[in-house]
Amino acid sequence: MIESVNPATGEVVARFRQHNDAEIERMLGIAVEAQRAWRRAPMEKRLSLLLSVANELRADSQNFAHLITEEIGKPITESLAEIEKCAVACEFYAANAPRFLVDEQIVSNATDSRVVFDALGVVLAIMPWNYPFWQFFRFAAPAIAAGNGAILKHAANVPRCALSIEAMIKKAGGPDGLMQTVLIPASDVERIIADDRIAAVTMTGSTQVGQIVASQAGYNLKKQVLELGGSDPFIVLPDADIATAATMAVRARFINVGQSCVNAKRFIVHEAVAEEFVTAFRKGIAALEVGDPMDPRTQIGPMARMDLCSELHDQVVRTVAGGAQLVLGGEPMEGRGFYYAPTLLDHVAPGNASFREEVFGPVASVTRCHSAEEAMTLANDTEFGLGASVWTSDSDLARRMSRDIDAGAVFINGMVASDARLPFGGIKKSGYGRELGGYGIREFTNIKTVWTGPAR
């Protein structure tokens, strides 16, 4: 049985029966048939579906946002923003997919050859709970535009979001079977990956689960895109606008209750401005409104699950025991729900838990440095490589650092965020492959050479 639990109260709000073997077999069968027809459909028909999906997302945004907030505790204003972001992505690919997928003409002597981009087939999407709509649509919008189908295996704690996505795409005019949600335990995923009707796998989640999925998909020679954990550095140098940096630091760390792979997690601050930054950062964190995630005034709701709350507290305890200074918070909050107090740790050393491990929750860690060179060394002193941000008024230094930081994205004087126009993904243990932009739509295509010699 799969349960939907409201993290603001700890109460079970819905239960769902898992799909059995016969149901899964049927789903895979109709998925293949639907995708074969879809890949041959005119591009205009595929793009029309994306526009219809965007309209449905906006038309029922209040209901979808309510589902997100009730299943994972995200503040309702952020849930509404997530739905809008999905709609924008659908519109972006409806407008740009034709130019991303246009044949590349290669003319040489007497030949007239080209590279074409054909859909791969049905893609298994293993998705996380923290952005239950956006994580799916940032894969699905380009994949559907390219002619692929999708089987969604969503996180176990967001079954209502998963089923709502499937129903909404059907309502928007999606062919029967083109996108389906499968309700199964994690232990059953391997056999779906191994099924010949699955052409490729995309996964967003933890590095540990990513290693398992990668090994299973690799054994079966299936293409993969993996977007995994992160421990993004947020570097503040002496010539930065400290007030602006501190304000954005609060948002970069605490959006989605700090539960995002691209949240800023390690704040690496030059000692010349560290006191000023920490004072402003602390003030901003202390002002965050904690409460009922359904209240539009709330900025910090509960964490998604109790076990995540417990793991986070263990990291805080170990970091403080390792010599870090607890400036603010540091405890689970009393009362119902899975709330953790917004927390600030200062003087965090590179060996401390909150520097070395991915911290997934409302906890910020400040590490002080002596120079831009040391900041760079600290930024790269991690097994992860998803995003990074650098705050400085020296544009030449910023450009040099952006090339030397080990990350899939570097933002200068701005917080890291995904954008449908830009490729998104990581290196090292943050995964491989790219989503979004023109690169993302080609990930699940067969990049095929078509060579044409002279007619005889």
C-alpha distance (Angstrom), angle and dihedral (degrees) to the residues before:
residue distance angle dihedral
M1 . . .
I2 3.81 . .
E3 3.80 116.0 .
S4 3.78 132.4 -156.7
V5 3.81 109.0 -148.8
N6 3.79 125.6 -169.5
P7 3.84 103.9 -132.3
A8 3.79 91.8 -159.1
T9 3.81 90.5 64.5
G10 3.81 106.2 13.7
E11 3.81 89.5 -125.3
V12 3.81 125.1 137.9
V13 3.81 107.4 -120.3
A14 3.82 100.2 177.7
R15 3.80 142.3 5.7
F16 3.79 128.5 -154.8
R17 3.77 132.6 -164.9
Q18 3.79 114.9 -123.0
H19 3.79 118.7 -115.8
N20 3.79 114.6 -100.3
D21 3.81 127.8 -136.4
A22 3.80 94.5 -93.7
E23 3.79 92.1 51.2
I24 3.80 92.4 48.8
E25 3.80 90.9 49.0
R26 3.80 90.4 52.2
M27 3.80 92.7 47.1
L28 3.79 92.9 52.4
G29 3.78 91.3 47.7
I30 3.78 95.9 53.0
A31 3.82 90.9 40.9
V32 3.80 91.2 60.9
E33 3.79 93.0 47.0
A34 3.80 92.1 47.7
Q35 3.79 92.8 48.4
R36 3.80 93.6 48.8
A37 3.77 89.6 56.6
W38 3.81 93.0 41.5
R39 3.81 95.2 54.1
R40 3.82 88.4 56.4
A41 3.79 93.6 47.0
P42 3.80 115.8 108.4
M43 3.78 113.8 -91.9
E44 3.80 88.4 -119.1
K45 3.81 90.5 61.9
R46 3.80 92.6 51.9
L47 3.78 92.5 48.2
S48 3.79 91.4 47.0
L49 3.81 88.8 57.3
L50 3.81 90.8 54.0
L51 3.79 91.0 52.5
S52 3.79 90.4 48.1
V53 3.81 90.2 50.4
A54 3.81 90.0 51.1
N55 3.80 89.4 52.9
E56 3.80 92.4 48.9
L57 3.80 91.7 48.9
R58 3.78 91.4 54.4
A59 3.79 95.1 40.6
D60 3.80 92.3 56.3
S61 3.81 98.5 27.6
Q62 3.80 94.6 125.1
N63 3.79 92.5 56.4
F64 3.81 94.1 44.2
A65 3.80 91.7 47.8
H66 3.81 90.2 49.0
L67 3.82 89.5 54.1
I68 3.81 92.0 51.0
T69 3.79 92.9 49.0
E70 3.79 94.2 45.4
E71 3.81 93.6 49.0
I72 3.82 101.6 42.2
G73 3.82 106.7 13.6
K74 3.81 96.8 -116.7
P75 3.83 112.4 159.3
I76 3.80 108.0 -96.4
T77 3.81 94.4 -121.6
E78 3.81 89.6 57.7
S79 3.81 91.4 46.4
L80 3.79 90.1 54.6
A81 3.81 89.6 49.1
E82 3.81 89.5 51.8
I83 3.79 91.7 56.0
E84 3.79 91.6 49.0
K85 3.80 90.3 49.9
C86 3.81 89.8 55.0
A87 3.80 90.8 51.3
V88 3.80 91.3 49.9
A89 3.81 91.1 51.0
C90 3.80 91.5 51.7
E91 3.79 90.1 50.8
F92 3.80 91.6 47.0
Y93 3.79 92.8 56.2
A94 3.78 92.3 42.0
A95 3.81 86.7 58.4
N96 3.81 99.6 38.1
A97 3.80 110.0 28.3
P98 3.83 93.7 91.0
R99 3.81 93.1 59.1
F100 3.82 92.6 42.4
L101 3.80 91.3 53.0
V102 3.79 100.5 36.4
D103 3.79 114.6 129.3
E104 3.80 114.0 -96.2
Q105 3.80 108.2 -131.1
I106 3.80 116.9 -142.1
V107 3.82 114.4 -173.9
S108 3.78 119.7 -173.3
N109 3.79 125.4 165.7
A110 3.78 108.5 -57.6
T111 3.80 96.1 -10.2
D112 3.77 127.7 89.9
S113 3.80 107.0 -161.6
R114 3.76 136.4 162.7
V115 3.78 146.0 -174.9
V116 3.80 115.7 -122.3
F117 3.78 131.3 -169.5
D118 3.80 113.6 -136.1
A119 3.80 125.2 -176.8
L120 3.81 114.3 -101.4
G121 3.81 98.0 -144.7
V122 3.80 134.1 -115.3
V123 3.80 112.8 2.6
L124 3.80 122.9 -156.7
A125 3.81 107.9 -136.8
I126 3.81 113.7 -159.4
M127 3.78 103.2 -168.9
P128 3.84 136.3 -174.3
W129 3.77 129.8 -128.9
N130 3.81 102.2 -121.5
Y131 3.82 96.3 82.1
P132 3.79 99.8 15.2
F133 3.82 96.3 175.7
W134 3.82 101.3 30.3
Q135 3.80 96.4 47.8
F136 3.79 89.5 55.7
F137 3.78 98.3 43.0
R138 3.79 95.9 46.7
F139 3.81 85.0 62.4
A140 3.79 98.7 32.9
A141 3.81 101.9 47.3
P142 3.82 94.2 61.6
A143 3.81 93.8 33.6
I144 3.81 93.5 53.5
A145 3.81 91.3 44.6
A146 3.82 88.4 54.6
G147 3.81 91.6 52.5
N148 3.80 102.2 -99.3
G149 3.79 130.2 134.5
A150 3.80 127.4 -139.9
I151 3.78 141.1 -141.0
L152 3.80 109.2 -164.0
K153 3.79 119.1 -149.6
H154 3.79 100.3 -178.7
A155 3.79 129.2 -170.9
A156 3.78 112.5 -75.2
N157 3.82 94.3 -116.9
V158 3.84 96.1 58.3
P159 3.82 104.9 54.2
R160 3.80 94.1 135.4
C161 3.80 91.9 53.2
A162 3.81 90.2 49.2
L163 3.79 94.6 49.8
S164 3.80 91.3 44.8
I165 3.81 90.9 54.9
E166 3.81 90.8 53.0
A167 3.80 92.9 47.4
M168 3.79 92.7 46.8
I169 3.82 93.7 52.1
K170 3.81 89.9 50.9
K171 3.80 90.1 48.9
A172 3.79 89.2 51.2
G173 3.80 89.9 57.5
G174 3.79 102.7 -90.9
P175 3.82 112.8 159.0
D176 3.80 115.6 -102.6
G177 3.79 109.5 -88.6
L178 3.80 97.6 10.2
M179 3.80 91.5 111.1
Q180 3.80 120.4 20.2
T181 3.79 136.2 168.1
V182 3.78 118.4 -134.6
L183 3.80 118.2 -158.6
I184 3.79 106.0 -152.7
P185 3.81 138.7 133.0
A186 3.79 119.1 -99.7
S187 3.80 89.7 -107.0
D188 3.82 90.4 67.1
V189 3.80 96.1 54.1
E190 3.79 95.5 85.5
R191 3.79 94.9 64.4
I192 3.82 91.5 50.4
I193 3.81 90.1 51.1
A194 3.80 88.4 51.0
D195 3.80 94.0 50.1
D196 3.81 111.5 109.3
R197 3.79 90.3 -134.5
I198 3.81 90.3 67.9
A199 3.81 109.0 82.4
A200 3.79 100.5 -176.4
V201 3.80 144.4 -5.7
T202 3.79 132.8 -130.4
M203 3.76 121.2 -172.4
T204 3.78 137.0 178.9
G205 3.78 117.0 -172.4
S206 3.77 144.6 79.1
T207 3.78 123.5 -13.9
Q208 3.80 90.4 -120.6
V209 3.82 93.4 56.2
G210 3.79 90.0 41.0
Q211 3.79 90.4 59.3
I212 3.80 90.1 53.8
V213 3.81 94.0 47.3
A214 3.81 91.7 45.1
S215 3.79 91.9 52.8
Q216 3.81 92.2 48.0
A217 3.80 94.1 46.4
G218 3.80 92.0 42.5
Y219 3.78 92.2 52.0
N220 3.80 88.2 54.1
L221 3.82 92.3 43.4
K222 3.79 94.2 -119.5
K223 3.79 122.5 154.9
Q224 3.81 112.1 -112.0
V225 3.79 139.5 -164.9
L226 3.81 112.9 -166.7
E227 3.81 125.3 -171.5
L228 3.78 105.3 -177.8
G229 3.79 141.5 162.4
G230 3.76 127.7 -28.6
S231 3.78 142.3 -166.1
D232 3.78 99.6 -170.7
P233 3.82 118.7 -162.8
F234 3.81 119.7 -134.7
I235 3.82 105.2 -160.3
V236 3.81 119.5 -160.2
L237 3.82 116.4 -170.0
P238 3.84 127.3 -167.5
D239 3.82 95.5 -101.3
A240 3.81 93.9 52.8
D241 3.79 123.7 113.6
I242 3.80 93.2 -103.5
A243 3.81 97.1 -166.8
T244 3.80 91.7 53.0
A245 3.79 93.0 42.7
A246 3.81 92.1 51.5
T247 3.80 92.0 47.8
M248 3.80 92.1 50.6
A249 3.80 90.7 43.2
V250 3.80 89.7 63.8
R251 3.79 91.5 53.0
A252 3.80 94.2 40.9
R253 3.81 92.0 53.8
F254 3.79 103.9 34.6
I255 3.79 105.1 38.1
N256 3.82 109.5 118.9
V257 3.82 87.9 14.8
G258 3.80 88.3 -67.2
Q259 3.80 91.6 -63.4
S260 3.78 103.4 127.2
C261 3.78 132.4 105.0
V262 3.82 89.8 -131.3
N263 3.78 98.1 44.7
A264 3.80 109.9 125.5
K265 3.79 103.3 -106.0
R266 3.80 109.5 166.2
F267 3.81 114.2 50.3
I268 3.78 106.6 -159.8
V269 3.79 107.0 -168.3
H270 3.81 130.3 -178.6
E271 3.79 110.8 -116.2
A272 3.82 91.4 -125.6
V273 3.81 91.1 68.6
A274 3.81 100.9 21.0
E275 3.80 97.0 105.2
E276 3.80 92.5 48.1
F277 3.79 92.3 46.7
V278 3.81 95.6 46.2
T279 3.81 91.8 48.4
A280 3.80 91.8 52.1
F281 3.81 92.5 41.0
R282 3.79 91.7 51.5
K283 3.80 91.6 49.8
G284 3.79 91.5 51.5
I285 3.79 93.4 48.1
A286 3.80 92.8 47.6
A287 3.81 89.7 53.9
L288 3.80 94.3 56.9
E289 3.79 112.6 118.9
V290 3.81 110.4 -124.8
G291 3.79 118.0 -166.9
D292 3.79 149.0 81.6
P293 3.82 106.7 4.4
M294 3.81 89.9 -144.8
D295 3.81 89.5 63.2
P296 3.84 109.8 92.5
R297 3.80 89.4 -141.9
T298 3.82 92.7 60.8
Q299 3.80 117.2 104.1
I300 3.81 98.9 172.4
G301 3.79 120.4 42.5
P302 3.80 129.5 170.6
M303 3.76 125.0 -59.9
A304 3.77 114.2 -101.0
R305 3.81 98.2 -108.8
M306 3.78 138.1 13.5
D307 3.81 93.0 -123.5
L308 3.81 90.0 57.1
C309 3.78 89.9 51.6
S310 3.80 90.9 51.5
E311 3.82 93.0 47.8
L312 3.79 90.7 50.2
H313 3.79 92.6 51.8
D314 3.80 90.3 50.4
Q315 3.81 89.5 55.3
V316 3.81 91.1 50.4
V317 3.81 92.3 49.0
R318 3.80 92.3 49.3
T319 3.81 92.4 46.6
V320 3.80 93.0 51.9
A321 3.79 90.4 45.1
G322 3.80 86.8 54.2
G323 3.80 92.0 60.2
A324 3.80 105.2 -86.6
Q325 3.80 119.8 137.4
L326 3.80 118.5 -117.3
V327 3.82 104.5 -139.7
L328 3.79 100.4 169.0
G329 3.81 139.6 3.3
G330 3.77 117.1 -12.4
E331 3.80 100.7 163.6
P332 3.80 141.4 84.0
M333 3.79 109.0 -105.6
E334 3.79 122.2 -112.1
G335 3.78 122.6 -112.4
R336 3.78 133.9 41.4
G337 3.77 122.9 -22.6
F338 3.78 136.5 31.5
Y339 3.80 100.1 -68.7
Y340 3.79 125.1 157.3
A341 3.79 121.3 -170.7
P342 3.83 114.7 -112.2
T343 3.79 102.7 -99.4
L344 3.79 136.9 -158.1
L345 3.79 123.2 -165.3
D346 3.82 121.4 -171.4
H347 3.82 133.2 -168.1
V348 3.80 90.5 28.8
A349 3.80 110.7 175.0
P350 3.82 124.4 -142.7
G351 3.79 90.1 -109.7
N352 3.81 94.7 54.0
A353 3.80 121.2 108.5
S354 3.81 95.8 -115.9
F355 3.81 90.6 53.5
R356 3.79 97.9 42.5
E357 3.83 99.7 39.9
E358 3.79 132.6 52.5
V359 3.81 107.5 -98.2
F360 3.80 110.1 -151.8
G361 3.79 107.2 -171.1
P362 3.83 144.3 45.8
V363 3.82 97.7 -45.8
A364 3.83 125.0 115.3
S365 3.81 123.3 -163.7
V366 3.81 123.9 -158.2
T367 3.80 120.6 -158.7
R368 3.79 118.2 -175.3
C369 3.81 123.4 -140.3
H370 3.80 137.7 -172.7
S371 3.81 101.9 -139.5
A372 3.79 146.2 5.8
E373 3.80 88.4 -100.8
E374 3.79 91.7 55.4
A375 3.80 90.0 46.3
M376 3.80 88.6 55.7
T377 3.78 92.1 49.1
L378 3.80 91.6 50.0
A379 3.81 92.4 45.8
N380 3.80 90.9 55.9
D381 3.81 93.9 41.8
T382 3.79 93.4 98.7
E383 3.79 139.0 85.6
F384 3.81 89.0 -126.0
G385 3.79 130.2 80.7
L386 3.80 111.7 177.9
G387 3.82 110.3 117.7
A388 3.79 141.7 -18.2
S389 3.79 138.6 -175.4
V390 3.80 129.7 -152.0
W391 3.80 124.3 -160.9
T392 3.79 115.2 -158.4
S393 3.81 140.2 117.2
D394 3.81 91.5 -136.9
S395 3.80 102.8 97.5
D396 3.80 94.5 -173.3
L397 3.80 91.8 52.6
A398 3.80 90.5 46.0
R399 3.79 91.5 53.8
R400 3.80 92.3 49.0
M401 3.79 92.1 48.4
S402 3.79 92.4 46.9
R403 3.80 89.5 59.6
D404 3.80 94.2 46.3
I405 3.82 99.4 46.3
D406 3.81 113.0 97.6
A407 3.81 101.0 -128.8
G408 3.77 142.9 108.5
A409 3.81 90.7 -121.6
V410 3.80 135.4 20.5
F411 3.79 120.6 -167.2
I412 3.80 119.1 -162.1
N413 3.81 114.4 -147.5
G414 3.79 91.1 -13.8
M415 3.80 140.3 81.9
V416 3.78 120.2 -97.9
A417 3.79 112.9 -102.1
S418 3.78 138.3 158.2
D419 3.80 117.2 -109.7
A420 3.80 126.8 -175.3
R421 3.81 89.6 -130.5
L422 3.82 95.0 56.4
P423 3.82 131.2 63.0
F424 3.79 112.4 -108.9
G425 3.79 129.8 -160.3
G426 3.78 144.4 88.9
I427 3.77 148.3 -111.9
K428 3.81 134.1 -134.0
K429 3.82 110.5 21.5
S430 3.80 91.4 -15.9
G431 3.79 87.9 81.6
Y432 3.80 137.9 -115.4
G433 3.77 141.0 -91.9
R434 3.77 126.3 52.0
E435 3.76 136.7 -101.2
L436 3.82 127.1 -160.5
G437 3.77 131.0 19.6
G438 3.76 121.3 51.9
Y439 3.79 92.3 -51.5
G440 3.80 92.2 56.2
I441 3.79 96.2 55.0
R442 3.81 91.2 53.4
E443 3.84 94.6 52.3
F444 3.79 91.7 84.3
T445 3.77 98.0 42.0
N446 3.76 133.5 92.8
I447 3.80 103.7 -117.6
K448 3.77 95.0 -144.7
T449 3.80 129.4 -172.1
V450 3.82 115.1 -142.1
W451 3.83 110.7 -168.0
T452 3.78 118.4 -166.1
G453 3.77 120.3 -169.8
P454 3.81 126.7 -165.5
A455 3.80 116.5 -67.7
R456 3.81 114.0 -109.9
